[in-house]
Amino acid sequence: MPVLQIIPDRTALARLGLNVSDLQAVVGASFGGANAGTIFEGDRQFDVVVRLPETLRRDIDAIGRLRIPLPERAGEMRGFVPLQEVAKVELSIGANQISRENGKRRVVVTTNVRGRDLGSFVSELQSRIGEEVDVPAGYWVEYGGTFEQLISGAQRLALVVPVALLMIIGLLYALFRSARDALVVFSGVPLAMTGGVAALLIRDLPLSISAGVGFIALSGVAVLNGVVMLTFIRSLRDQGLGIDEAIREGALARLRPVLMTALVASLGFIPMAFNVGAGAEVQRPLATVVIGGIISSTALTLFVLPALYRLVQRRRRDEREIGIVLATGEAAH
């Protein structure tokens, strides 16, 4: 905004025997006002402030004609000198506001990022500023706003995701009482995450905080389908069916429940996945991760999980047979 600047001419002031404070006193009284006395009305009192009227305070020529009293010499006044002879009076463009933080000046540069993710934009910005910008001594650059929230959210997510996965493994072990069966069901989580990442790549969406939350939700859905499948297979084996027959019957009988769970979860996220209104930057990555991950986790539950369970059970049976043979050999010896 336009700023009135009065720059003292120190050489002219010294030649006339004036100080900068003499000039500042006159200018301060003219613009800010000076206390000239007090008016009493009963028990109330009011200060009398003298300053230039508004019209003169906006007139550069009138300001230049302000009279600065010269110092006395031998007890006699030497007169006055116009302000424009001992200072430069001009209008210039200056800052309309000076912000401070922790006692230091702060200049904020704001920008809205469109067409790319915020993390890669700030990374490129940091590298280019470090390479191309010569920051003077006493200056530094900080990155805040939404990027600061992104960093704090990523740090929290780095703690929440491992805790959530460990809790899922613990609950699976408490359900099956078998570490192998728990890991067989938990194997649906990596493949589900693979589908979520592939969906993000196909739609060219960034791996944001909302996408990370989608991975957590996706892990629960993937494990749920595996629990439905494996619980039924284990119940058939408890009824006396062989492992191959139990797996075949379990996969066929649980086809509809697994598909129903996958369809309900995925169809519910379709409107969010194609949202273009307010909040779309949060909803689209989350919904895309869930839909893509459910597709891949459903394929795992229907095809890979039964085969993986059969492989684990066969290996367990081979280990038992080896143990029996060894035990029998020791007894014979």
C-alpha positions in Angstrom: 0.0 0.0 0.0 1.2 3.6 -0.5 3.3 4.7 2.5 4.5 8.3 3.2 8.2 8.3 3.8 10.1 11.1 5.5 13.9 10.4 5.1 16.1 12.8 7.0 19.0 14.4 5.3 21.6 14.1 8.0 24.1 16.4 6.3 21.6 19.2 6.1 20.6 18.6 9.7 24.1 18.8 10.9 24.8 21.9 8.9 21.9 23.7 10.7 22.7 22.2 14.1 19.6 20.0 14.2 19.2 16.4 15.4 17.0 13.7 13.9 15.0 13.8 17.1 14.1 17.5 16.5 12.7 16.5 13.1 10.9 13.4 14.6 9.3 15.5 17.3 7.7 17.9 14.8 6.6 15.1 12.4 5.2 13.0 15.3 3.2 15.9 16.7 1.8 16.7 13.2 0.6 13.2 12.4 0.2 11.4 15.7 -0.6 14.4 17.8 1.0 16.0 20.9 -0.5 16.6 24.3 -1.0 20.3 24.7 -2.9 20.4 28.0 -5.8 19.1 30.0 -9.5 20.1 30.2 -11.4 19.5 33.5 -15.1 19.0 33.6 -16.2 18.3 37.2 -14.4 15.2 38.3 -13.5 14.2 34.7 -10.4 15.3 32.7 -9.6 15.2 29.0 -6.3 15.6 27.2 -6.0 18.3 24.6 -4.2 16.8 21.6 -2.9 19.0 18.8 -2.1 17.7 15.3 -2.6 18.6 11.6 -6.1 18.3 10.1 -6.8 15.3 7.8 -6.6 17.3 4.6 -3.1 18.6 5.4 -1.9 15.1 6.5 -2.7 13.9 3.0 -1.0 16.8 1.1 2.7 16.1 0.4 3.4 19.7 -0.4 1.8 20.9 2.9 3.9 18.3 4.8 7.0 19.5 3.1 6.3 23.0 4.3 6.2 22.0 7.9 8.5 24.3 9.9 11.2 22.8 12.0 12.5 25.2 14.7 16.2 25.8 14.6 18.1 25.6 17.9 18.7 28.7 19.9 22.0 30.5 19.8 23.0 33.0 22.5 19.5 32.8 23.9 17.9 33.9 20.7 15.7 31.8 18.3 17.2 31.4 14.9 13.9 30.8 13.1 12.5 27.9 11.2 13.5 25.7 8.3 11.0 23.9 6.0 10.9 20.1 6.4 11.5 19.5 2.7 14.9 21.2 3.0 16.2 18.8 5.7 14.3 15.7 4.6 13.0 13.8 1.6 9.2 13.6 1.6 7.8 11.0 -0.8 5.1 8.4 -1.3 6.3 4.8 -1.9 4.8 1.3 -2.0 5.4 -0.4 1.3 4.2 -3.3 3.4 0.6 -2.9 4.7 1.3 -5.4 7.5 4.4 -6.8 9.2 3.7 -10.2 10.8 5.8 -11.6 13.6 6.2 -15.0 15.2 8.4 -15.7 18.2 9.8 -12.2 18.0 10.9 -12.5 14.4 9.4 -11.2 11.2 7.5 -13.6 9.0 6.5 -13.5 5.4 3.9 -16.0 4.3 3.8 -17.2 0.7 0.6 -19.2 0.0 -0.1 -21.5 -2.9 -2.8 -24.0 -3.9 -1.5 -27.2 -5.5 -3.6 -28.6 -8.3 -3.0 -31.5 -10.7 -0.4 -33.3 -8.5 0.0 -34.5 -4.9 1.2 -32.2 -2.2 4.1 -34.3 -1.0 5.9 -34.5 -4.3 5.3 -30.8 -5.0 6.9 -29.8 -1.7 9.8 -32.2 -2.2 10.5 -30.7 -5.6 10.1 -27.2 -4.2 12.6 -27.9 -1.4 15.1 -29.3 -3.8 14.8 -26.4 -6.2 15.0 -23.8 -3.4 18.1 -25.5 -2.0 19.7 -25.5 -5.5 18.6 -22.2 -7.0 17.8 -19.8 -4.2 20.5 -18.1 -2.2 18.9 -17.5 1.2 20.7 -14.5 2.9 22.1 -14.9 6.4 19.4 -14.5 9.1 16.7 -15.9 6.8 15.2 -19.4 6.6 12.4 -21.2 4.9 9.8 -23.3 6.6 6.9 -25.3 5.0 3.6 -25.3 6.9 -0.1 -25.3 6.3 -1.5 -28.5 4.8 1.9 -29.9 4.3 2.6 -29.7 8.0 -0.6 -31.5 8.7 0.5 -34.1 6.1 3.7 -34.8 7.9 2.1 -35.1 11.3 -0.6 -37.4 9.8 2.0 -39.6 8.2 3.8 -40.0 11.5 0.6 -41.0 13.3 -0.2 -43.4 10.4 3.2 -45.0 10.7 2.3 -45.9 14.2 -1.3 -46.8 13.7 -0.9 -49.2 10.8 1.6 -51.6 12.5 -0.5 -51.6 15.7 -3.7 -52.4 13.7 -2.0 -55.2 11.8 -0.6 -56.7 15.1 -4.1 -56.5 16.6 -5.5 -58.4 13.6 -2.9 -61.1 14.0 -3.6 -61.4 17.7 -7.3 -61.7 17.2 -6.8 -64.3 14.5 -4.6 -66.4 16.8 -7.2 -66.1 19.6 -9.9 -67.3 17.2 -8.0 -70.3 15.6 -5.6 -71.1 18.4 -3.1 -71.8 15.6 -0.4 -69.5 14.4 -0.3 -71.2 10.9 -4.0 -70.8 10.4 -3.9 -67.2 11.6 -1.1 -66.4 9.1 -3.0 -68.1 6.3 -5.9 -65.8 6.9 -3.6 -62.8 7.4 -2.0 -63.5 4.0 -5.1 -61.8 2.5 -3.9 -58.5 3.8 -0.8 -58.1 1.6 -2.6 -59.2 -1.6 -5.4 -56.8 -0.7 -2.9 -53.9 -0.3 -1.4 -54.9 -3.6 -4.8 -54.4 -5.2 -5.2 -51.1 -3.5 -1.9 -49.8 -4.7 -2.6 -51.0 -8.3 -6.0 -49.2 -8.2 -4.2 -46.0 -7.1 -1.7 -46.3 -10.0 -4.5 -47.0 -12.5 -6.4 -43.9 -11.4 -3.2 -41.8 -11.0 -4.0 -40.9 -7.4 -1.4 -40.1 -4.8 -0.7 -42.3 -1.7 -2.2 -39.8 0.7 -3.3 -40.0 4.4 -6.8 -40.9 3.3 -5.5 -43.8 1.2 -3.6 -45.0 4.3 -6.8 -45.0 6.2 -8.4 -47.0 3.4 -5.6 -49.6 3.7 -6.5 -50.1 7.4 -10.2 -50.5 6.6 -9.3 -52.8 3.7 -7.3 -55.1 6.0 -10.4 -55.7 8.1 -12.6 -56.6 5.1 -9.9 -59.0 3.7 -9.4 -60.8 7.0 -13.2 -61.1 7.4 -13.6 -63.0 4.2 -10.7 -65.3 5.1 -12.2 -66.0 8.5 -15.5 -66.9 6.9 -13.8 -69.3 4.5 -11.4 -70.9 6.9 -13.8 -71.3 9.8 -16.2 -73.3 7.6 -13.4 -75.5 6.3 -12.2 -76.2 9.8 -15.7 -77.1 10.9 -16.0 -79.6 8.0 -12.7 -81.2 9.0 -14.0 -81.5 12.5 -16.9 -83.5 11.1 -14.5 -86.1 9.7 -14.1 -84.9 6.1 -10.7 -85.2 4.4 -8.7 -82.1 3.8 -9.2 -82.0 0.0 -13.0 -82.6 0.4 -13.3 -80.1 3.2 -11.5 -77.4 1.2 -13.7 -78.1 -1.9 -16.9 -78.1 0.0 -15.9 -75.0 2.0 -14.9 -73.0 -1.1 -18.2 -73.8 -2.9 -20.4 -73.3 0.2 -18.8 -69.9 1.2 -18.7 -68.5 -2.4 -21.9 -66.5 -2.0 -21.1 -65.1 1.5 -17.7 -64.0 0.4 -19.0 -62.4 -2.8 -21.8 -60.7 -0.8 -19.4 -59.2 1.7 -17.1 -58.0 -1.1 -20.0 -56.5 -3.2 -21.5 -54.7 -0.2 -18.2 -53.1 0.8 -17.2 -52.2 -2.8 -20.5 -50.9 -4.1 -20.9 -48.7 -1.0 -17.6 -46.9 -1.9 -18.4 -46.3 -5.6 -20.0 -42.9 -5.2 -17.0 -41.8 -3.1 -14.6 -43.1 -5.7 -16.1 -40.9 -8.5 -16.9 -37.9 -6.4 -15.8 -34.5 -7.9 -17.3 -32.1 -5.4 -16.3 -30.9 -2.0 -14.1 -33.4 -0.2 -13.2 -35.4 -3.3 -9.5 -35.2 -2.6 -10.1 -37.1 0.6 -12.8 -39.5 -0.5 -11.4 -40.7 -3.9 -8.1 -42.2 -2.6 -9.8 -43.9 0.3 -12.6 -45.4 -1.9 -10.2 -46.4 -4.7 -8.0 -48.3 -2.2 -10.9 -50.2 -0.7 -12.5 -51.1 -4.1 -9.2 -52.3 -5.7 -8.1 -54.1 -2.6 -11.5 -55.9 -2.2 -11.3 -57.2 -5.7 -7.8 -58.7 -5.2 -8.6 -60.0 -1.7 -11.7 -61.7 -3.0 -9.7 -63.5 -5.6 -7.3 -64.5 -2.9 -10.0 -65.8 -0.6 -11.7 -67.9 -3.3 -8.6 -69.3 -5.1 -5.4 -68.7 -3.2 -6.4 -69.2 0.4 -7.8 -72.8 0.0 -4.6 -73.8 -1.8 -2.4 -72.1 0.8 -4.4 -73.8 3.6 -4.0 -77.2 1.9 -0.2 -76.6 1.5 0.2 -75.7 5.1 -1.9 -78.6 6.3 0.1 -81.1 4.1 3.4 -79.8 5.5 2.0 -80.1 9.0 1.0 -83.7 8.3 4.4 -84.5 6.8 6.1 -83.1 10.0 3.8 -85.3 12.1 4.6 -88.4 10.1 8.3 -87.7 10.4 7.9 -87.3 14.2 6.1 -90.6 14.5 8.7 -92.4 12.4 11.5 -91.0 14.5 9.7 -91.9 17.7 9.1 -95.4 16.5 12.7 -95.8 15.4 14.0 -94.7 18.9 11.7 -97.2 20.6 12.8 -100.0 18.4 16.4 -99.2 19.1 
